Amino acid sequence: MIPEVHRFDRPVLLWRLPAGSRAVSTAVVGGGIGPCEWIINVEVHDDYHRDPIEHLSELITELRLSGRGAGMLTAAAIQRYVRTSDEGVDCTATVGLSHPRFAAAPTENVLPVGTINTFCWVPVSLEDAALVNLVVTATEAKTQALVELGVAGTGTPSDAVVIACPDGPGEQFGGPRSRWGARLARAVHAATVQGARGWVELSSARGGGDPSGR
């Protein structure tokens, strides 16, 4: 599923989903499980200090989007998005690793910039439990990629994931050994690996740091 690229102050990726789609989302706008007509992923500056809900609401209006959707934010260069697929599952990731952190690390005041945002389209209907399970599967696959690359963290403090599918009765399982969970895991893993390598390349060219902590 190829996104449209729109440019405002910074670029925006927009996916228009087929009629009758629904999604599970951890995004700042449109979180939860329910109908989903569109998804946006918005690039912001490293020193971003706006109210994210207000900002996304303005962009939703400017893009003339209606109905229920999901909105994500990232400081990653979204035009360098990575798209992968595995036996029908389509995954797009934008990877920023400015502030990788371990999930159970001590509490710190860290600006939520960087961000790994992941959107996956699964071409079959999924029950609520399967959708929730796929969020876990996607997170495990993302973390596997970071571990393999030597990144000092399980993600960033502001990562988001959206998984969409056609509406209707469907698959009950989304774990990593289920039919569709395994496919999604491979697609997310591949997208995260490619995106992280691209981020390191870009960061090195700009004189940035090494997210591995070395």
C-alpha positions as CSV (number, residue, x, y, z in Angstrom):
1,M,0.0,0.0,0.0
2,I,1.8,3.1,-1.3
3,P,1.3,6.3,0.7
4,E,0.7,9.8,-0.8
5,V,3.3,12.4,0.1
6,H,2.0,15.8,1.0
7,R,4.2,18.8,2.0
8,F,3.2,21.4,4.5
9,D,5.8,22.9,6.9
10,R,7.2,19.3,6.9
11,P,6.2,16.2,4.8
12,V,3.2,14.1,5.6
13,L,2.5,10.5,4.5
14,L,-1.1,9.7,3.8
15,W,-2.7,6.3,3.3
16,R,-6.3,6.1,2.1
17,L,-7.7,2.7,3.2
18,P,-10.2,0.7,1.2
19,A,-13.9,1.2,2.3
20,G,-14.8,-1.0,5.2
21,S,-11.4,-1.1,6.8
22,R,-10.7,-1.1,10.5
23,A,-7.5,-0.9,12.6
24,V,-5.8,-1.2,15.9
25,S,-3.8,1.8,16.7
26,T,-1.5,3.2,19.4
27,A,-1.2,6.5,17.5
28,V,-1.6,9.9,19.4
29,V,-4.8,10.5,17.4
30,G,-7.2,7.6,16.6
31,G,-5.9,5.1,19.1
32,G,-7.8,2.0,19.9
33,I,-9.7,-0.5,17.7
34,G,-12.4,0.7,15.2
35,P,-13.2,1.7,11.7
36,C,-10.3,3.4,9.9
37,E,-10.5,5.4,6.6
38,W,-7.1,7.0,6.6
39,I,-3.7,7.2,8.3
40,I,-1.2,10.0,8.4
41,N,2.4,10.0,9.5
42,V,3.7,13.6,10.1
43,E,7.3,14.7,10.2
44,V,8.2,17.2,12.8
45,H,11.3,19.2,13.9
46,D,13.7,17.8,16.5
47,D,12.8,20.6,18.9
48,Y,9.0,20.0,18.5
49,H,7.0,21.5,21.3
50,R,3.4,21.8,19.8
51,D,0.3,20.2,21.2
52,P,0.3,17.0,19.0
53,I,-3.5,16.6,19.0
54,E,-4.1,20.2,18.0
55,H,-1.4,20.0,15.3
56,L,-2.7,16.8,13.8
57,S,-6.3,18.1,13.9
58,E,-5.2,21.1,11.8
59,L,-3.5,18.8,9.3
60,I,-6.5,16.5,9.1
61,T,-8.6,19.6,8.2
62,E,-6.1,20.8,5.6
63,L,-6.0,17.4,4.0
64,R,-9.9,17.4,4.0
65,L,-10.0,14.0,5.7
66,S,-13.3,12.8,7.1
67,G,-14.3,9.8,9.2
68,R,-12.2,8.0,11.6
69,G,-8.4,7.6,11.1
70,A,-5.1,7.6,12.9
71,G,-2.4,10.2,13.1
72,M,1.3,9.7,14.0
73,L,4.2,12.0,14.5
74,T,7.9,11.5,14.0
75,A,11.2,13.4,13.8
76,A,12.5,10.9,11.3
77,A,12.9,11.9,7.6
78,I,9.6,10.3,6.4
79,Q,10.4,10.6,2.7
80,R,13.0,7.9,3.5
81,Y,10.3,5.6,4.5
82,V,10.8,1.8,4.0
83,R,8.1,-0.4,2.6
84,T,8.3,-4.2,2.8
85,S,5.9,-7.0,2.2
86,D,5.6,-10.7,3.0
87,E,3.0,-13.0,1.5
88,G,0.2,-10.3,1.4
89,V,1.2,-8.3,4.5
90,D,2.4,-4.8,3.6
91,C,4.5,-2.8,6.1
92,T,5.7,0.8,6.0
93,A,8.1,2.0,8.7
94,T,9.7,5.4,9.4
95,V,12.7,5.0,11.7
96,G,14.2,7.6,13.9
97,L,16.7,6.5,16.6
98,S,17.7,9.8,18.2
99,H,16.6,8.6,21.7
100,P,16.5,4.8,21.9
101,R,15.5,3.5,25.3
102,F,14.9,0.2,27.0
103,A,11.3,-0.2,28.0
104,A,12.0,-0.9,31.7
105,A,14.8,1.7,32.0
106,P,14.6,4.2,34.9
107,T,12.3,7.2,34.3
108,E,14.0,10.1,32.5
109,N,12.8,13.4,31.0
110,V,13.5,12.7,27.4
111,L,12.0,14.7,24.5
112,P,9.8,12.3,22.4
113,V,11.7,12.9,19.1
114,G,13.1,10.3,16.8
115,T,10.3,7.7,16.8
116,I,9.7,4.4,15.0
117,N,6.3,4.5,13.4
118,T,5.0,1.3,11.8
119,F,1.9,0.8,9.6
120,C,0.9,-2.6,8.4
121,W,-1.9,-3.7,6.2
122,V,-3.1,-7.3,6.5
123,P,-5.4,-8.4,3.6
124,V,-7.7,-10.6,5.7
125,S,-10.3,-9.8,8.4
126,L,-9.1,-10.1,12.0
127,E,-10.9,-10.5,15.3
128,D,-10.1,-7.9,18.0
129,A,-7.9,-10.4,19.9
130,A,-5.9,-11.0,16.8
131,L,-5.4,-7.3,16.1
132,V,-4.2,-6.8,19.7
133,N,-1.9,-9.8,19.4
134,L,-0.4,-8.4,16.2
135,V,0.6,-5.2,18.0
136,V,2.6,-7.3,20.3
137,T,4.0,-9.3,17.4
138,A,5.0,-6.1,15.6
139,T,6.7,-4.8,18.7
140,E,8.6,-8.0,19.2
141,A,9.8,-8.0,15.6
142,K,10.9,-4.3,15.8
143,T,12.8,-5.1,19.0
144,Q,14.4,-8.1,17.4
145,A,15.7,-5.9,14.6
146,L,17.1,-3.3,17.1
147,V,18.8,-6.0,19.1
148,E,20.4,-7.5,16.0
149,L,21.7,-4.1,15.0
150,G,23.2,-3.4,18.4
151,V,20.9,-0.5,19.2
152,A,20.9,0.3,23.0
153,G,17.1,0.1,23.4
154,T,13.9,-1.7,22.7
155,G,12.5,1.3,20.8
156,T,12.0,5.0,21.5
157,P,9.6,6.5,24.1
158,S,7.2,7.6,21.4
159,D,7.0,4.7,18.9
160,A,3.5,4.0,17.4
161,V,2.0,1.2,15.4
162,V,-1.2,0.9,13.3
163,I,-2.4,-2.4,11.9
164,A,-5.3,-2.3,9.5
165,C,-7.4,-4.9,7.8
166,P,-10.8,-5.4,6.1
167,D,-13.8,-5.5,8.4
168,G,-15.8,-8.6,9.2
169,P,-15.4,-11.9,11.1
170,G,-12.0,-13.3,10.6
171,E,-8.7,-14.7,11.9
172,Q,-8.6,-15.3,15.7
173,F,-4.8,-15.4,16.2
174,G,-2.0,-12.9,15.5
175,G,1.0,-14.3,17.4
176,P,4.4,-14.7,15.7
177,R,3.7,-18.4,14.9
178,S,0.2,-17.8,13.5
179,R,-0.2,-17.6,9.7
180,W,-0.6,-13.9,9.5
181,G,1.4,-13.0,12.6
182,A,4.5,-14.7,11.2
183,R,4.1,-12.8,7.9
184,L,3.7,-9.5,9.7
185,A,6.6,-10.2,12.0
186,R,8.9,-10.8,9.0
187,A,7.7,-7.7,7.2
188,V,8.1,-5.4,10.3
189,H,11.5,-6.9,11.0
190,A,12.8,-6.3,7.5
191,A,11.4,-2.7,7.4
192,T,12.9,-1.8,10.8
193,V,16.3,-3.2,9.8
194,Q,16.3,-1.3,6.6
195,G,15.0,1.9,8.2
196,A,17.5,1.8,11.1
197,R,20.4,1.3,8.7
198,G,19.1,4.2,6.6
199,W,18.8,6.4,9.8
200,V,22.4,5.6,10.8
201,E,23.6,6.5,7.3
202,L,21.8,9.8,7.3
203,S,22.8,10.6,10.9
204,S,26.5,9.8,10.2
205,A,26.4,12.1,7.1
206,R,25.0,14.9,9.4
207,G,27.6,14.2,12.1
208,G,25.1,12.6,14.5
209,G,25.7,10.0,17.2
210,D,25.7,6.2,17.2
211,P,22.4,4.8,18.6
212,S,24.3,1.6,19.7
213,G,26.0,3.7,22.4
214,R,29.5,2.7,21.1
